[in-house]
Every structure is written in C-alpha cells, then in structure tokens.
C-alpha cells in the first residue's frame, strides 16, 4: 500500500464578497480533487486544538499524527533543524523574519508594510542576515540564514517566557508598537529588533532594492520561540517509511525530526510561482524508490490568504489540481499497488482576516480498492460539514489514514 497526503496550506476560508459570497474552494475548478472526494470519505477535522495557536506548526504536526500537546516545543526549533542548526539543551530558537517597516522615526510608530520584505530572494536575505550576525551575533545570540524572508535566531541560555511575540503576518498594515512584547525577559530581543532598523535601512542590498522599486528588508522581527524538538520517528509510529516534499523550512524540519526524507526541489518557492510539477515528481520518485508514504506540502494558498489575493488563492488550488495531482496519480498507477490519498489544509487562512484561524477544516480520503459514494459532488467547507463526519482530535486522522 502506498499513502500520499497532499496538504494545501491555508486552503480553507470564509465566504467573501469579492468571490460572490463563496470561498476559494467553492469557486476553484478542481475536477480531480472533486472526483476523488466523490469516491472517498469526506468530513471535517479539527487540526488546531482548544487553546492552541492556529499555525502551520500545530496544523501540520496534527495532520502528520503527532499530538501537539505532547510533541510541540515551538515553531522555530523545527525550522532550525531544517537548516542544520544543532541546538543545545538550553538553547532557545526563534524565527527571525526580515520585514519591511514604514519609515516613522520612532520604531513603535512604524507600520508592518510587508512581513516578507517583498518576497526577498534567499541570496539577498543571506547578505542581510550576515550583517545582522556581524553586529549582534557571536556571543549570546547567533543568526542563521534560511529561505527568502524566513531565518533563525539561537538565543543561548535563553527563555521561552517572553510574553507575546507576535507573528508579523498577523499584523500586516498595522502599527507595530502594541504588538511588541513588554515582558522584561523579551527586552534583549525587542532591543535587537529596534536596533536592526538603524543597521539595515541603508544596507547596500536595500539601496539596490529601493532603486529597483522593491521593498527593503529594513528590520528583523523575532517570534515563534521554542526548545529543541524531539519527535518519535514516523516509521516507528506508523510502520511506513516516509518523505516530506516542501519549500518551507518548518515542514522540512518536521520531516527531519521525524526521520523522514526531505528532498530538495529546484524552483520550490513557497508561493504561487513554485515548481508544482517538481514537487509531485519528487514524491513519486521516493515512492518508487523506498518510501510508502509521501507528504506533499504546498504553501501557496496560505501566502495568498495572507496577502489578500483572492484570484491567486483560487488559482493556487486549481494549479495543484492540474499540475500536482495528475503526476501523483499517474505515478501511483505505474507503481501498481493499492493506494490511498488524503487531501486537506492544515488550517484556514481567511482572506477577510489575512491571518490563520482555528476552525475545523475539510478533509478527503480516497482508497483505490475501496471506492464508495461519499454523497459529495464538490468538496468545500460546507459540503464537508454536511456529511456529518467530524474528528475532534485531529492527530488521530493519520491512524485512520494509515492501516498497518
């Protein structure tokens, strides 16, 4: 038996006027997704538990079958694993976004213009992080470059008791002052953020970006603190060897921590311009080699939700249907074994709020040898709810999906 999960990050949504009172799932033309849903099981699953922050770290751990209450130690430590950072027991990892802030004189009066610094390239970002490390690193703090705007800070002998370290994508277009932690334990970190603006605003990379009409990466923004992660190997839990295909350090980190393969896919960007076909082909390759489980994570719907790009969010769902699912299905047919496919998001990223939500999300499970009538013609938030199938403890979904 082969198992494939296709994770549409942030796909679930709320009805919105600009889409005619519908959600992107309702509007998108997704014939393959719908045809599998018609012949499988459709329902709702809670991927974000009560009291948990709605984010990809919690959502994806849950979908992968790890109870976050037991396994989650913070988002950034998983990203640190992905970029090869070795954490000591008393190290604290934090996500270090490089962002675009407005140019008011007082830092707290600035506005979060762009949490991704205009989708800065990894090469430009590496120069920015190098400068940050030269100015602030080498002692209590060390900075490590990742992908695009996503980077890592290790605070040696730090603490996770930092008050509210707000994710920057939660405050797009908002004045930042009231979202900066006031905890005394966070003061060293928030000082780094404030000082970084003065160091980066005239950085050569930013001068060049401004001259080209691009947004500057003029500040760091710290959040997502946590301790060294320890996940039980996925193969030990579920009896199958797995691979994780993603452009995002967080997902690669989960895969590495869980003992799974994490192949690099050229052109995988985490946005709507990603190499959709390359991701599907990488999954099929591993399934044909030595894996029985593939987790294909696609970030694009989530990014479009954060940026209020309704048309692109619809397009992202359609691209997965036309450019990922055909390759996966063809590969599974060539392997010649029975197979199961599960498709779902990790959480909603509603266009109307531009940030994550904790509502239950629609899921679909299809098994080739056990087709059945789901009663659903087109899968979306409402049709999934109408089936009456609901799983409260989302981490049990993987047990339902994988039959040893």
N, C-alpha and C positions, 0 to 999 in steps of 0.2 A: 504493500500500500504506500502511495505517495501522498503527501499532505502539502498544500500550498495555502498560505494566508496572504491576501492582498489587502494591505492596510492603507486606506485613503485618509491621510491625516487631516483631521478637522472637517471632514466632509459634511457631517450633519449640521443643520442650520434651522433657523426660524423662517416662516413665510415673510416675504418682504415686498413692498410696493413695486420696487423697480423690476421685479421679476413677476409682476402680475399677481401678487399675493401668494406666490408659491416659493418653495425652497429650491436651491440649485439641483438637488436630487430629483425633484419633481419635474424641473424644466429640461434637464440634460437628456440628450438622446443616447441611451446606453443599452442597445439591444442585447449584447452578450450578457451583461450583468443581469438584466431583467429575465432573460431566458433561463439562466441558471437559477434565479430566485423562483421562477415558476415551477421548477422541478426539484426543489430542495426544501429546506426549513428556513422560515423567516420569522424573526421576532425582535424583541428589544433586549438589550443587556446594559446593566449599569457598570460602566468601566471606571467611574470616579465615585468612590465610596463616600459615605457621610463624613463630613469634616475634613476630607482630603482636598487639596488644591487642584483645580482642574488644569491638568497639563499633560504634555506628551509623555513625560517620565512616568506618571502614575498610570495613564491610559495604556501605554504600550507594555509596561510590566504586567498589568492586569490581563491584557489580551494574550500575552505570552504565557500566562498561567502562573504568575508569581503574585502572591498576596502582598500588596504594598505595605500592609501593616507589619509584615514580618521581614520583608526584604529591602524596603526603600530607605536609603540613608542620605538622600539628596540627589539633585539632578546633576550638578557639576562633577561629582566624583565619577559618574558614568562616562561623561564626556572626557574627563582626564584619562580614564582607562583607554579610550579610543585613540588618543593622540600619544599614547606611550608614556604617560607620566606615572612614575612609581611613587605612590603615596605612603608615607609613614603612618603609624597608628595615630599619632597626634597631629597629623596634617588635616587642614580643612581646605576643601576645594570650593571655588566659586566660579560661576560663569562670568566671563568678562566680555560683555558686548562692547563693540566700538560703535558709537551712535553719532547722530547729528543733532546738536542742540542749537537753538537760536542764539543771537549774539548780545543779549542784555548783559550789562556789566556784572550784576550780581548773579552768581551761579543759580541760586534758588529761584530766581525770576525767569530763568530760561525755560523754553518750551521744548518738549521732545518732538523734534521735527521728523526724525526717521530712526527707528530702532535698529535699522540695518545699514546705516550710513550709505544709502543709495546703492544697496547690493554691491558693496565694495568687493573687489577681487581679492582672492586669497594672497596674491603676490603683494598687492599694495598694503593689505592688512598686516602682513608679516613685517613690513617696514615700520608700521605704526607700533606694533607690539614690541619690536626690537627697541624702539626709542623708549617706550614705557618701562621695559625691563632695565634699560641703562640708567634711567632716572630713579626708579623705585625698587628694583629687584636686587637679588644677590645677598640678601640677609633674611629678614623676617618674611619677605614676600618674594615670590618668583612667578613670572608671567610666561605662558606658553601659547604659541600661535596655533590656531586651528583652521577652520574653513570659513571664508568670507568674513562675516561680522562676528562669528562665534569663537571665543577664545577662553582661556582658563587662567585663573589665579590660584596659586597654592599659598595659603597662609600657614606658615609653620608654627605649631603650638598655638593655633587659633581656637576659636569657639564658634559653635553654631547658634549661640544665644545672642542674636544680632537685632532683634526686633523685626520690623517688616522691611525686607529688602525686595523692593517691588520689581517685577519683570518689566523691562522697558516697553515691550509690545502691549502691555496693559494700559499705558498712558500716552499713546500716540496723540499728538496735538494738545497735550495738557502741560500746564506749568509744573515743573518737576519738584519744587520745594516741599510741598506737603507729602510727597511720596518717598522722601529720603529718610531713612531710619534715624530716629533721635536717640536710640539706645547708646549709652556710654561705651558698650562693647563694640559698637559699629563705628565709633568715631575715627579710628585709624583708616578704615576702609572708605568711609564717606569723604575723609580728607584727601585720599588718593584720587577719588572721582573729581573733586573740585580742583585739585592741583593739575590734573591731567589736561584740563581745558587750556590752561595757560601754556602748557608744553606743546600741545597738539594743534592749536588754532593756526599757527604759522608753519606747520611742518611742510617740508618740500612736497610730500605726497598730496597734502591738502591744497597747497598752492596750485599744483598741476590740475587737481580735480576741479577746483573752482574755475580755473582758466578754461577748462573743457565743459563748463556748465554743469558739473556734477556736484553732488552734496559732499561736504567734507566730513571726515571721521574725526570730529574735534573733541571727543570726550570718551573715556571709558565709563561703563556702567556695570556695577557688580551686584550679583544676585544668585539665587539657586545654591546656597551653601550646603555642604554635607560632608560626611566622613567616608572613609574608604569602604567601597561596596564589597559584599560577599554574596554571590548567588550560587545556589545549588546548581550543578551542571544540568542543562536542559535534557541531555540524553539520560541522565540518572533519573530525572523526574518522569520523563515521558517515553523513554525507550527508543527514541529515534535520534539519529544524528542530523543536525540542522545547519542552515545557513541563513544569514541575515543580509539582505540587499538594501542599502540605504545610502543617501548622500549626507546624512546628518550624523554628527559625532555622537549624539546621545544614543541613537539606535545601534551604531557600531559598538559603542561602549557596553550596552546591554548584551549584545551578541558575544563580545569577547569575554565579558564577565560570566556569561552562561556557557562558555566553552564551545561556541558555535563559530563557523567560518564567517568571515566578513570581507568578501572580495571587493576590490576597488573597481568602480565602473567609470571609465573615461566619459567626461561630459555630464556626470551626475551633479546637478547644481542645487537641488532642493527647491527649485522654483518651476514655473510652467515651461521654461526652456530646457528642462532636464532631458537626459537621454533615456526616454521611456523604453525604447526598444532594447537598449543596452542592459537595463535593469532586468527585463524579462529574460533576455538571453543568458545573463549571468546566473539567474535562478535555475533555468533549465540545464545549464552546464553542470552545476553542482548536483542537481537531481539525477542527472545521467551518470555522474561520477560515483560519489559515495554518500550522498545525502538522501534522506527520505522526507525531509521537512524543509520548506523554504518560506521565509517571511520577507515579503516584498513590501517595503515601506516607501510611500510616495508622499512627499511633503507639500506638493504644490497646492492642493485645496486649502490647506491651513494658511499658507502665506497669502493666498488671495483673499481669505477671510480677514486676516489682519489688516490688509491694505485697502479694504472695501473695493474689491474688483469683482463685481457680480458676474460679468460676462466671462472673465478669466476663470472664476471658480467653476462655472458651468463647463467651460472648455476643458479644464483640468480633468473633470470627471469623464468627459467624452474622450479625451486623449487616452486615459487609462483603458477605457473600453475598446478603443480602436487600435491601440498601439502596444498594450501590455497583454491583455487577456488573450488575444489570438495566438501570440507566440507561446504563452504558457500552456494553453490548451493543446496546441499542436505538439509541443514538446512532450506533454503527458501522454498523448496518444501514441507517440513514437516509442516511448518507454514501454508501453504495453501492459502496465499493471493497473489495477483498480486505483482510483484516486479520489481525494476529497479536496474541495476548495472552500475556503471561508473568506468572505469579503465583509469588511466593516470599517468604520472610523474608530479612532481612539477616544475621541470626544467631539462635541460640536465646537466650531469656531464661527459663531454667527456674524454675518456681515453687518447686522444692525448694531452690534456692540464692539466689533473688531478685536475681541479677545475670547479666551476659552470659556466654555460653560460646562457644567457637570451633569446635564440631562442624560438619561439613558439614550443609547444610540441603536439604530437598526443594524442587524447582522443577518447574514445568509450563509447557510452551509449546504453544499451540494456534494453528493456522492454518485459517481458514475453508475455503479452497480445497483444503486437503490434509489432510482428516481421516483418521485412522488409528486402529487399535486399539492402545492402549497396554498392554493387559492389566491395567490398574489400575482397580478399581471405585471405591475411595475413597482419595484421596491423603492420606498422612500420612508420618511419618518412616520407618516400617517398610516400607510399600508402595513408597515411592520407592527405598529401598535395595534392595528385592527385584528391581527392574528390571535391576540391574547396570550402569546408565548412571551414570557418575561423571566430573565435571570437576574436576580438581585446581586448575588456575589459573582461579579464578572470574572474573577480569576478561575472559576470553575468551568468557564466556557471551553478552555483548552482540553479539559478532561472529557467533555462532551465530544469535542472535535477529534481527538486522537484516541483511537481504540487500539490498545496494545494487542 
